[in-house]
Every structure is written in structure tokens, then in C-alpha cells.
Amino acid sequence: MEEKAWLSQQNVEFEERNIRNDASYIDEVVALGSQSTPTTVIEDGTGQRHVVVGFQAGKLKEHLHLS
């Protein structure tokens, strides 16, 4: 399953940043230490950022506090 579809199925709001539409997003991905997509940034209520590289449902569930 594709990550966007999975997030929608989990009722998680997200902002898509498509590197094909805006080349500056490539720089953001590289700055996060990634060279692949999807690269997902999750900011929790404490200001901590979690970066998930690739579609990893388990890590997304953990950082989004989903069951």
C-alpha cells in the first residue's frame, strides 16, 4: 500500500511535498539525511522531530501514536 493512501486510511492529515513539482523539496529531503522518497517528518507535541525514510507503517504508527 502506498504511504499516502495508508495515512488517509488512518485519518492522518499530512502535507504532500512532491519533488517532481518543486525541486527545492529535494534539498529538504537531503538536509534530513535522506536520498529517497517517501521521507516523512513527524513533529510531536514536544517539538521533537521524527524522520521516517521509506514507507514503514510500524514506525509511522509508533511516532503518530496509532494503534
Secondary structure as GFF3:
##gff-version 3
##sequence-region A 1 67
A	DSSP	alpha_helix	3	9	.	.	.	ID=ss1
A	DSSP	alpha_helix	24	31	.	.	.	ID=ss2
A	DSSP	beta_strand	39	43	.	.	.	ID=ss3
A	DSSP	beta_strand	49	53	.	.	.	ID=ss4
A	DSSP	alpha_helix	57	64	.	.	.	ID=ss5
###
